[in-house]
Structure formats: structure tokens, C-alpha cells
Amino acid sequence: MKKISYGFSLLLLISMAFQAQAQVPAPKSAGYEGPNRLNTWSVSITPGITQFYGDLRQYDFKRGPEEHLTGGLGISVHKQLSPIFGLSANFWTGNLNGSKQRIYNAHFESKGFLQGSINAHMNLKPLLFGYNKLKRWKWDIYGGYGYMWFNTTVYELGSRNTVLIRSNTEFSSKTAGEWERDGSTYTRELVFPVGMAFHYEVSSRIDVGLDFTLNNVNSEKLDMTYGDGGKEQYPRQNIWLFRKGDSSLDKWGSIGLSLTYKLGKNAVMAKKGKDGKYVTDAKAGRYHLRYTNPLDLIVPPYNPTAKDADSIFKANQPKPLDPRLFTDSDGDGVADLFDKEPGTPANSIVSGGGVALDLNKYIKDIIAQNLPKEECEAMFGNIEFDTDKAIVTANSQQTMKQIIDLLNLRPNCRIIIVGHTDARASDNYNMQLSKRRVETAKRFLIRNGLQDPSRITIEYYGELRPVSDNKSVEGMNRNRRVEVKIMPMNDLRSSYPAGFRTGKKKETEPGKAAREPKQKN
């Protein structure tokens, strides 16, 4: 009964180990069938040498009289539950024999025994060395329980014809049960196998290994003999009467070479990188859980360095704007990027594409062709003023009269007059000077016959919007300008009122709508 208690204690310890593992918090998709799938099944075949340990055993490490080498074949199906724990179903068949000359003068044989067991495995390699060292190796210890079926015959030494006792007679104990096979009665007994195995991963499919097993049979009937614990005082006639003696229960062991085939789809194995460390990539295929830590397949979140962050920032920067978008080399009011005719003469009236127009001819064509009055083509130009004065020059007066004729022919057009200065005077003085010039241009248009003066919009910015530097005479001449823009009436007007400068807007009194500031003529 003590041996049975020991066996159940072993099973209890193994079950507690599995329970401890089960208590570890697991993700919702527990198992190994998620995005980083792992193969978990394998089949092994283990041919090996068998050895009996019991009463009819003369020597521990060499064969006794009439003993011969025996062997067997094991087959197992293994399910890996985690990198450390696993379960297996094991089947063994083989032969056993033994002999002892002292007292017993007997030799036994058990041919074609069968054994089946369920074993729990623990992989010690990751616990002792970690997952990355000895990556190709697996070192298991295991224990389990099952049943053994055997048919034993005991002979007298020196006489193969003298049968002392058989297990398939009416004297055979039926404590655990029996099994009829080919007319013979096979005695059934509980067995508790324990062992150790070393495996080496040869390829993504094949492992080779060495397996050591000691099978503890819960009986003294395997050799049909019981002993007195070495006292050798039993009378010969009592040694086969199936009483519990003082000797240990029977055992048998095996040592074998195992060949394992790993099941599963798209099997791969970890490979060494350039730094000598093993590399796993979930996209490469399915690794086997026998040799793989699932955490190694989880790609860590990308944490960029300062250099990486700088590279990412530069890569996502918008392309620099074309500098031609901000330059107007010929001063015709059309940016160089859109100017179809660069280098137009100074003070030319140009189209929206920067092409110089003969305003007189343009007006005559409108009259001659009787073009629809609703049409309005965008035009740009400049008005000349004398230095530090708000008087339109004679050349510009002629241009302004042509503009009046054009606007009267095209009531759907409006005119925007924008004043600018260079930076030679104070900011306030330049702002007032640009204001006086645009107001002068507006009065000139009205006094010379422009119909519907409400189509005139004036803006003045002083020195705030230069188009060139203020260090050279040429640059200051370009900055000192009054722009004329002829636009369709349905175009949006300027976002800011004339003379706009950055600052807080005045709040509107409750109940009163905000009004645009009046523009002086």
C-alpha cells in the first residue's frame, strides 16, 4: 500500500504543477492558434533495450545465468501545452527476462508484454538555461501512470523443460485484472513510469533523442517471485505462493533512441542571425512549441530614437514651396510661377496669366465684336506716382482713362487699387502715403467718368508688403508701387479692410451688427 500511496502522491504533485500553470493569467485567445500560431503535436518512435529489476535478478549491471539481451519498441503521441509542460500517450511492447541462482535457482521470461500510460512532461532546459541558450535542445523529466499486461513463465536454471510456475494458470493473481490473448491469460497491473529524455532539433520536422525510463509495477508478480529482502530464509516451496514479501515491487527499465516527427502546417525552425543569436519571425511559418517561447514571436512596439524621429519628421515634411510663387520679377502683379510672359515692360497692363495687353486694342475689340457685358477677364497693372507724392503721372493718367472705358463697357468688372511704399520713411508715414495714393487714384477714376464707383476697392499697406529689398535704388523703385487689379464682380474681395494691421478687433456692442469701416474717397 505504501507504493500505491507514493504513486498517487506523484500524480498529485504533477497535477498541482499543471494547476499552478493554469492559474497564470492568460489572454482571451488562450492557446497557440492566434496570429502567431505554433505547432504543438508530435509523434515519436523509440526502439530500445529493456532490463528487469526484481527478485529474479542476479546482478545489477551484467547478465546472470541464462539471461539474454531483451528489447522493445515504444510509440508515443505528444501534445505540448506550453514551452515547459506537455502530455503524452505512450505504448510499449517488448520482452523481459531475469535469473537468480541463490535460493531461487530460477530463470523467468515475459515475452510480448504490453504497456500503455499517460505521462506528464516538464521541460527543464528553459528553466535552467533560458530559452535562447541551447536553443536546439529539450530536456524532459516525466512521470505518469498506466497499465501493464504480461505473461510470465518461470523455469528452473539448467532445465528449460522444468516449468516452476506460469502467470496464466489458476494460481495467477487477479488483483488488478487479466486479459485473454491467444489462449493465454495476461495479468494486468498498474504501472507508474518515470523518466528523463533528451531531444535535439535536427530540422523543422525531425528530432532525435535519448530516452531513459523506469517503470514501477505495482506488483511482485512480474517475475512471479517474492523475496525476503535479502535474508534468503524463505523455504523454497513458499517463494511462488503470491504472498507479499519483504522485497521491493518489481520494476523494469529501458534506454532507447527516439525519433520524433513534429506535426503541423508550414513548419519552420529558428535560425541564427548575423550576431549569432537565434531569430524567430512569425511571418516565416509555424514554429514548434517544444522549442519556442511564444513571447519571442511578439514584435515589440517601435520606439524610435532621436535620429529615427528626425528622419521620420523630415520624410513627412511637405515639399518646399516653389520660390517663384512669391516673386514677381517684372512687377506686373502676376507671380513668376504663373507668369506666361516674363519680363513684360514696366507699368504694362497684363492678363491674369501675365501676358501684356494693348488696352486700346482690347477695348476696340470689345466694342467691335459686341461681346457680352457679363464677361470680365482678370487684368493686372501698376500706376506710377512721383517720389513722395500722391499725384498720378501723365503716363499713368492715360492708362487710367483706358481702364475707365473698359469698366464702363464691362459692368460685371470691379477694380482693386492697392498701395505700397518703400521703407525709407517711418512706418506710419508710409502707411499714410500709400493711403493718399490709392485715394487719389480712386478720385481720378470717379472724376473722369467711371460709372458705379461702388466697384472700386482700395487697400494700402505702406512698407508691409515689399516685393524686393529696400537697400538698392532698383529694389526701392519696385516696392514703391500702386497695383491695379481688374476682377470679376463675383470674386471674393480682400480678407482684410484697407490699411489692415495686426491687433485686436473691436468688439461689437450687443444687439448691433459689425460694420465694415468706411473708406474715404
Secondary structure as the mmCIF struct_conf table of DSSP 4:
data_model
#
loop_
_struct_conf.conf_type_id
_struct_conf.id
_struct_conf.beg_label_comp_id
_struct_conf.beg_label_asym_id
_struct_conf.beg_label_seq_id
_struct_conf.end_label_comp_id
_struct_conf.end_label_asym_id
_struct_conf.end_label_seq_id
HELX_RH_AL_P HELX_RH_AL_P1 LYS A 2 ALA A 22
TURN_TY1_P TURN_TY1_P1 GLN A 23 GLN A 23
BEND BEND1 VAL A 24 VAL A 24
BEND BEND2 LYS A 28 SER A 29
BEND BEND3 GLY A 31 TYR A 32
BEND BEND4 GLY A 34 ASN A 36
STRN STRN1 LEU A 38 ASN A 39
STRN STRN2 TRP A 41 TYR A 53
BEND BEND5 GLY A 54 LEU A 56
BEND BEND6 ASP A 60 LYS A 62
TURN_TY1_P TURN_TY1_P2 PRO A 65 GLU A 66
STRN STRN3 THR A 70 GLN A 80
BEND BEND7 LEU A 81 ILE A 84
STRN STRN4 PHE A 85 LYS A 100
TURN_TY1_P TURN_TY1_P3 GLN A 101 TYR A 104
STRN STRN5 ALA A 106 ASN A 123
HELX_RH_AL_P HELX_RH_AL_P2 LYS A 125 PHE A 129
BEND BEND8 TYR A 131 ASN A 132
TURN_TY1_P TURN_TY1_P4 LYS A 133 ARG A 136
STRN STRN6 TRP A 137 PHE A 150
STRN STRN7 THR A 152 GLU A 156
TURN_TY1_P TURN_TY1_P5 LEU A 157 GLY A 158
STRN STRN8 SER A 159 ARG A 166
TURN_TY1_P TURN_TY1_P6 SER A 167 ASN A 168
BEND BEND9 THR A 169 THR A 169
TURN_TY1_P TURN_TY1_P7 GLU A 170 PHE A 171
BEND BEND10 SER A 172 SER A 172
BEND BEND11 THR A 175 ALA A 176
STRN STRN9 GLU A 178 ARG A 181
TURN_TY1_P TURN_TY1_P8 ASP A 182 GLY A 183
STRN STRN10 SER A 184 GLU A 201
BEND BEND12 SER A 203 ARG A 205
STRN STRN11 ILE A 206 VAL A 217
BEND BEND13 ASN A 218 ASN A 218
BEND BEND14 GLU A 220 GLU A 220
TURN_TY1_P TURN_TY1_P9 LYS A 221 MET A 224
TURN_TY1_P TURN_TY1_P10 GLY A 229 GLY A 230
BEND BEND15 TYR A 234 TYR A 234
HELX_RH_3T_P HELX_RH_3T_P1 ARG A 236 ASN A 238
TURN_TY1_P TURN_TY1_P11 ILE A 239 TRP A 240
BEND BEND16 LEU A 241 LEU A 241
BEND BEND17 ASP A 246 SER A 247
HELX_LH_PP_P HELX_LH_PP_P1 SER A 248 ASP A 250
STRN STRN12 LYS A 251 LYS A 262
BEND BEND18 GLY A 264 ASN A 266
STRN STRN13 ALA A 267 ALA A 267
STRN STRN14 LYS A 271 LYS A 272
TURN_TY1_P TURN_TY1_P12 LYS A 274 ASP A 275
BEND BEND19 GLY A 276 GLY A 276
STRN STRN15 TYR A 278 VAL A 279
HELX_RH_3T_P HELX_RH_3T_P2 ALA A 282 ALA A 284
STRN STRN16 ARG A 286 ARG A 286
STRN STRN17 TYR A 287 HIS A 288
TURN_TY1_P TURN_TY1_P13 LEU A 289 TYR A 291
HELX_RH_3T_P HELX_RH_3T_P3 PRO A 294 LEU A 297
BEND BEND20 ILE A 298 ILE A 298
HELX_LH_PP_P HELX_LH_PP_P2 VAL A 299 TYR A 302
HELX_RH_AL_P HELX_RH_AL_P3 ALA A 306 ALA A 315
TURN_TY1_P TURN_TY1_P14 ASN A 316 ASN A 316
BEND BEND21 GLN A 317 GLN A 317
HELX_LH_PP_P HELX_LH_PP_P3 PRO A 318 ASP A 322
HELX_RH_3T_P HELX_RH_3T_P4 PRO A 323 PHE A 326
TURN_TY1_P TURN_TY1_P15 SER A 329 ASP A 330
BEND BEND22 ASP A 332 VAL A 334
TURN_TY1_P TURN_TY1_P16 ASP A 336 PHE A 338
BEND BEND23 LYS A 340 GLU A 341
TURN_TY1_P TURN_TY1_P17 PRO A 342 GLY A 343
HELX_LH_PP_P HELX_LH_PP_P4 THR A 344 PRO A 345
TURN_TY1_P TURN_TY1_P18 ALA A 346 ASN A 347
STRN STRN18 VAL A 350 SER A 351
TURN_TY1_P TURN_TY1_P19 GLY A 352 GLY A 353
BEND BEND24 GLY A 354 GLY A 354
STRN STRN19 ALA A 356 ALA A 356
HELX_RH_AL_P HELX_RH_AL_P4 LEU A 359 GLN A 369
TURN_TY1_P TURN_TY1_P20 ASN A 370 ASN A 370
TURN_TY1_P TURN_TY1_P21 LYS A 373 GLU A 374
STRN STRN20 MET A 379 ILE A 383
STRN STRN21 PHE A 385 PHE A 385
TURN_TY1_P TURN_TY1_P22 THR A 387 ASP A 388
STRN STRN22 VAL A 392 VAL A 392
HELX_RH_AL_P HELX_RH_AL_P5 ALA A 394 LEU A 409
TURN_TY1_P TURN_TY1_P23 PRO A 411 ASN A 412
STRN STRN23 CYS A 413 GLY A 419
BEND BEND25 ALA A 423 ALA A 425
HELX_RH_AL_P HELX_RH_AL_P6 ASP A 427 ARG A 447
TURN_TY1_P TURN_TY1_P24 ASN A 448 GLY A 449
BEND BEND26 GLN A 451 GLN A 451
HELX_RH_3T_P HELX_RH_3T_P5 PRO A 453 ARG A 455
STRN STRN24 ILE A 456 TYR A 460
TURN_TY1_P TURN_TY1_P25 GLY A 462 GLU A 463
BEND BEND27 LEU A 464 ARG A 465
BEND BEND28 VAL A 467 SER A 468
BEND BEND29 ASN A 470 SER A 472
HELX_RH_AL_P HELX_RH_AL_P7 VAL A 473 ASN A 479
BEND BEND30 ARG A 480 ARG A 480
STRN STRN25 VAL A 482 PRO A 488
TURN_TY1_P TURN_TY1_P26 MET A 489 ASN A 490
BEND BEND31 ASP A 491 ASP A 491
BEND BEND32 SER A 495 TYR A 496
TURN_TY1_P TURN_TY1_P27 ALA A 498 GLY A 499
BEND BEND33 THR A 502 GLY A 503
HELX_LH_PP_P HELX_LH_PP_P5 LYS A 504 GLU A 509
TURN_TY1_P TURN_TY1_P28 PRO A 510 GLY A 511
HELX_LH_PP_P HELX_LH_PP_P6 GLU A 516 LYS A 520
#
